[in-house]
Amino acid sequence: MWKWTGRTCCGVAHVALCKPRVLGFEIDAVNSVQFSNHTGYTHWSGQVLNSSELQELYKGLKLNCVNKYDYVLTGYTRDASFLSMVVDIVQELKQQNSRLVYVCDPVLGDKWDGEGRMYVPEDLLPVYREKVVPVADIITPNQFEAELLSGRKIRSQEEALVVMDVLHSMGPDTVVITSSNLPAPRGSDYLIALGSQRTRRPDGSTVTQRIRMEMRKVDAVFVGTGDLFAAMLLAWTHKHPDNLKVACEKTLSAMHHVLQRTIQCAKAQAGEGRKPNPAQLELRMVQSKKDIEDPEIVVQATVL
């Protein structure tokens, strides 16, 4: 199984053309940025790729006739021209494989203390709205990003469902709001995620499945959880294409195990009474390989 990625995990560079065999996928990774470390650290340095550099890399794939993919996954990007070039490449890949699935994590910003803040250049927003979302099959925004893309505020579950319908109308068949500050039925110790999947029947009609998930909060700031969520959702929707409930339960359960292992290790390294630093809070991905491939289900989704 091949997929092409125009992103990095947590803003950290991948080696191009690496082929790890996790969950049955082989991966060609192309950096959108090449940073010394993710931007959650006090200091970071590196390069941001632009469209001409991406085009040069893709040209090499085409010349060798190895640009044959089933999935495209994109995330953190800082250059609008790079993002526009991604769209051109996705459209070309879809022309040669009509079943290709494009999964987009539209990394724009988040809410801190109730206030939304973009942490990428603002000129990326219209590119996402007008070019990227219309060609995406699956998108994974957080609440703030869903509001930016739809132009609507989310103050209740009902408004979130309306926003997901707006995003469906823009193109994607699957929309998952990965986190929100909406009140959770299980209390303030939980975060809410919402999902919506639109499936076309043979007669041309559509049916929409909607789900709600509640995840226990972890008292730490992690970087890379959006990357992990999008990658896990790609894998589990591949295995369960018509069952968003099961795909999201496996995705969030895997994340739960990774984060619990990470915070336990980070606290042990920091020492009693000390707050873990960004290096200690790096996600324990390698140590969590078994949980990623076969997660014990600890997060149950409610069908709405």
C-alpha positions as CSV (number, residue, x, y, z in Angstrom):
1,M,0.0,0.0,0.0
2,W,1.5,3.3,-1.1
3,K,0.6,6.8,0.0
4,W,2.3,10.1,-0.5
5,T,2.5,12.6,2.3
6,G,3.2,16.3,2.0
7,R,3.7,16.9,5.7
8,T,5.9,16.1,8.7
9,C,5.0,14.7,12.1
10,C,5.2,17.5,14.7
11,G,7.2,19.7,12.2
12,V,10.2,17.3,12.5
13,A,11.8,16.1,9.2
14,H,11.3,12.6,7.9
15,V,13.7,10.8,5.6
16,A,12.3,10.8,2.1
17,L,11.1,7.5,0.7
18,C,11.1,5.7,4.1
19,K,9.0,2.5,4.2
20,P,8.0,1.6,7.8
21,R,5.5,-1.3,7.9
22,V,3.0,-0.3,10.5
23,L,-0.7,-1.3,10.0
24,G,0.3,-2.6,6.5
25,F,1.2,0.8,5.0
26,E,4.3,1.7,3.0
27,I,5.0,5.4,3.0
28,D,6.8,8.0,0.9
29,A,7.3,11.1,3.1
30,V,7.9,14.5,1.7
31,N,8.7,17.4,4.2
32,S,6.6,20.5,4.2
33,V,9.0,21.9,6.7
34,Q,12.4,20.7,7.9
35,F,12.9,22.0,11.4
36,S,15.4,21.2,14.1
37,N,12.5,20.3,16.4
38,H,8.8,21.0,16.7
39,T,7.7,24.5,17.5
40,G,6.6,23.7,21.1
41,Y,10.3,24.2,22.1
42,T,11.6,27.6,23.2
43,H,13.9,27.6,20.1
44,W,13.7,26.1,16.7
45,S,15.3,26.6,13.3
46,G,15.1,25.2,9.8
47,Q,13.5,25.6,6.4
48,V,10.0,25.9,5.0
49,L,9.5,24.3,1.6
50,N,7.8,26.2,-1.2
51,S,5.9,25.1,-4.3
52,S,9.0,25.0,-6.6
53,E,10.8,22.7,-4.2
54,L,7.8,20.4,-3.9
55,Q,7.4,20.4,-7.6
56,E,11.0,19.3,-8.1
57,L,10.6,16.4,-5.7
58,Y,7.4,15.3,-7.3
59,K,9.0,15.5,-10.7
60,G,11.5,12.9,-9.7
61,L,8.7,10.6,-8.6
62,K,7.0,11.0,-12.0
63,L,10.1,10.5,-14.0
64,N,10.6,7.1,-12.3
65,C,6.9,6.2,-12.6
66,V,6.6,5.6,-8.9
67,N,3.9,8.2,-8.3
68,K,1.2,5.5,-7.8
69,Y,-0.7,6.0,-4.6
70,D,-3.8,5.0,-2.8
71,Y,-3.7,7.8,-0.1
72,V,-2.4,11.3,0.4
73,L,-2.1,12.7,3.9
74,T,-1.2,16.3,4.6
75,G,-0.8,18.3,7.8
76,Y,1.4,21.1,9.1
77,T,2.3,23.5,6.3
78,R,3.6,27.1,6.5
79,D,3.8,28.2,2.8
80,A,0.7,29.0,0.8
81,S,2.3,28.2,-2.6
82,F,3.4,24.7,-1.2
83,L,-0.2,24.1,-0.2
84,S,-1.6,25.1,-3.6
85,M,0.9,22.8,-5.2
86,V,-0.3,19.9,-3.0
87,V,-3.8,20.5,-4.5
88,D,-2.5,20.3,-8.0
89,I,-0.6,17.0,-7.2
90,V,-3.7,15.5,-5.5
91,Q,-5.8,16.3,-8.5
92,E,-3.3,14.7,-10.8
93,L,-3.1,11.6,-8.6
94,K,-6.9,11.3,-8.5
95,Q,-7.0,11.4,-12.3
96,Q,-4.9,8.3,-12.5
97,N,-6.5,6.6,-9.5
98,S,-10.2,7.7,-9.0
99,R,-10.2,5.7,-5.7
100,L,-7.4,7.7,-4.1
101,V,-8.4,9.1,-0.7
102,Y,-7.0,12.4,0.4
103,V,-6.9,12.9,4.2
104,C,-6.2,16.5,5.2
105,D,-5.4,17.8,8.7
106,P,-6.0,21.5,8.2
107,V,-3.5,22.8,10.6
108,L,-4.4,26.5,11.3
109,G,-4.4,27.1,15.0
110,D,-6.2,26.3,18.3
111,K,-8.0,27.8,21.2
112,W,-6.0,28.7,24.3
113,D,-7.9,29.9,27.4
114,G,-11.0,30.2,25.2
115,E,-9.3,32.5,22.6
116,G,-8.6,31.2,19.1
117,R,-5.1,31.8,17.7
118,M,-3.6,31.0,14.4
119,Y,-0.1,29.6,14.4
120,V,0.5,29.5,10.7
121,P,0.4,32.4,8.3
122,E,-3.1,33.8,7.7
123,D,-2.8,33.5,3.9
124,L,-3.1,29.8,4.3
125,L,-6.8,30.1,5.3
126,P,-8.3,31.0,1.9
127,V,-6.2,28.3,0.3
128,Y,-7.6,25.7,2.6
129,R,-11.1,27.0,2.1
130,E,-11.1,27.5,-1.6
131,K,-8.7,24.8,-2.8
132,V,-7.8,22.2,-0.3
133,V,-11.1,21.3,1.4
134,P,-13.0,20.9,-1.9
135,V,-10.6,18.1,-3.0
136,A,-10.2,16.4,0.4
137,D,-12.1,13.2,1.2
138,I,-11.5,13.3,5.0
139,I,-10.7,16.3,7.1
140,T,-9.7,16.5,10.8
141,P,-10.0,20.0,12.1
142,N,-10.2,21.0,15.7
143,Q,-13.0,23.2,16.8
144,F,-11.2,26.5,16.1
145,E,-10.1,25.2,12.6
146,A,-13.7,24.0,11.8
147,E,-15.0,27.5,12.7
148,L,-12.4,29.2,10.5
149,L,-13.1,26.9,7.5
150,S,-16.9,27.2,7.8
151,G,-17.2,30.8,8.9
152,R,-19.5,29.8,11.7
153,K,-19.1,29.7,15.5
154,I,-19.6,26.5,17.5
155,R,-21.2,27.0,20.9
156,S,-23.1,23.8,21.2
157,Q,-23.3,20.3,19.8
158,E,-26.1,21.3,17.5
159,E,-24.0,24.1,16.0
160,A,-21.1,21.7,15.6
161,L,-23.4,19.4,13.6
162,V,-24.4,22.3,11.4
163,V,-20.7,23.2,10.9
164,M,-19.9,19.6,9.8
165,D,-22.8,19.8,7.3
166,V,-21.3,23.0,5.9
167,L,-17.9,21.3,5.6
168,H,-19.5,18.3,3.9
169,S,-21.0,20.7,1.4
170,M,-17.6,22.0,0.6
171,G,-16.4,18.5,-0.5
172,P,-15.3,16.0,2.2
173,D,-17.4,13.0,2.9
174,T,-15.9,12.5,6.3
175,V,-15.4,15.3,8.9
176,V,-14.0,14.7,12.4
177,I,-13.7,17.6,14.8
178,T,-10.9,16.2,16.8
179,S,-11.3,18.3,19.9
180,S,-13.6,21.0,21.3
181,N,-14.3,23.0,24.4
182,L,-18.0,22.0,24.4
183,P,-19.3,20.7,27.7
184,A,-19.0,16.9,28.0
185,P,-21.9,14.8,29.4
186,R,-19.3,13.0,31.6
187,G,-18.1,16.2,33.1
188,S,-15.3,18.7,33.0
189,D,-12.5,16.1,33.0
190,Y,-13.4,15.1,29.5
191,L,-13.0,16.5,26.0
192,I,-15.5,16.1,23.2
193,A,-14.8,15.0,19.6
194,L,-17.5,14.8,16.9
195,G,-17.5,12.9,13.7
196,S,-19.8,12.8,10.6
197,Q,-19.5,10.5,7.6
198,R,-21.6,10.8,4.5
199,T,-22.0,7.6,2.5
200,R,-23.6,7.4,-1.0
201,R,-26.0,4.5,-1.6
202,P,-26.2,2.7,-5.0
203,D,-29.3,4.6,-5.9
204,G,-27.5,7.9,-5.5
205,S,-29.0,9.0,-2.2
206,T,-26.8,9.7,0.9
207,V,-26.9,8.6,4.5
208,T,-25.0,10.4,7.2
209,Q,-23.6,8.8,10.4
210,R,-22.8,11.1,13.3
211,I,-20.9,10.2,16.4
212,R,-19.7,11.8,19.7
213,M,-16.7,10.7,21.6
214,E,-15.5,11.7,25.1
215,M,-11.8,11.5,26.1
216,R,-10.4,12.0,29.5
217,K,-8.1,15.1,29.7
218,V,-4.4,14.8,30.4
219,D,-2.8,17.7,32.3
220,A,0.0,18.3,29.8
221,V,0.6,20.1,26.5
222,F,1.5,17.7,23.8
223,V,2.7,18.5,20.3
224,G,1.9,16.1,17.4
225,T,-1.5,14.8,18.6
226,G,-3.2,16.1,15.5
227,D,-0.6,14.3,13.3
228,L,-1.2,11.1,15.2
229,F,-5.0,11.4,15.0
230,A,-5.0,12.0,11.2
231,A,-2.6,9.1,10.6
232,M,-4.6,6.7,12.8
233,L,-7.9,7.8,11.3
234,L,-6.5,7.2,7.8
235,A,-5.4,3.7,8.8
236,W,-8.6,2.7,10.5
237,T,-11.0,4.2,7.9
238,H,-9.1,2.1,5.4
239,K,-9.8,-1.0,7.4
240,H,-13.4,0.1,8.3
241,P,-14.4,2.4,5.4
242,D,-18.1,2.4,6.2
243,N,-18.0,2.4,10.0
244,L,-16.8,5.7,11.3
245,K,-17.7,4.7,14.8
246,V,-15.3,1.8,14.9
247,A,-12.6,3.7,13.1
248,C,-12.8,6.6,15.6
249,E,-12.9,4.3,18.6
250,K,-9.7,2.6,17.5
251,T,-8.1,5.9,16.6
252,L,-8.9,7.6,20.0
253,S,-8.1,4.4,22.0
254,A,-4.6,4.3,20.4
255,M,-4.1,7.9,21.2
256,H,-5.2,7.4,24.8
257,H,-2.5,4.6,25.2
258,V,0.2,6.7,23.6
259,L,-0.6,9.8,25.7
260,Q,-0.8,7.8,28.9
261,R,2.5,6.2,28.2
262,T,4.0,9.5,27.3
263,I,2.9,11.4,30.4
264,Q,4.0,8.5,32.7
265,C,7.5,8.5,31.1
266,A,7.7,12.3,31.1
267,K,6.8,12.6,34.8
268,A,9.3,9.9,35.7
269,Q,12.1,11.7,33.8
270,A,11.1,15.1,35.2
271,G,11.1,13.9,38.8
272,E,8.6,14.3,41.6
273,G,7.0,17.7,41.8
274,R,8.6,19.0,38.5
275,K,6.8,19.9,35.3
276,P,7.9,17.9,32.3
277,N,9.6,19.9,29.6
278,P,8.9,19.7,25.8
279,A,11.7,17.1,25.3
280,Q,10.3,14.8,28.0
281,L,6.8,15.2,26.5
282,E,7.8,13.9,23.0
283,L,5.2,11.3,22.1
284,R,6.3,7.8,22.8
285,M,5.5,6.4,19.4
286,V,8.0,3.6,19.1
287,Q,7.2,2.3,22.6
288,S,3.5,2.3,21.7
289,K,3.8,0.3,18.5
290,K,1.6,-2.6,19.8
291,D,-1.1,-0.2,21.0
292,I,-1.1,1.6,17.6
293,E,-1.5,-1.6,15.7
294,D,-4.0,-3.3,18.0
295,P,-5.4,-0.8,20.5
296,E,-7.5,-2.0,23.5
297,I,-10.7,-0.1,23.1
298,V,-11.1,2.3,26.0
299,V,-13.0,5.1,24.2
300,Q,-16.6,4.3,23.1
301,A,-18.4,6.5,20.5
302,T,-22.0,7.4,20.9
303,V,-24.1,7.4,17.7
304,L,-26.2,10.6,17.5
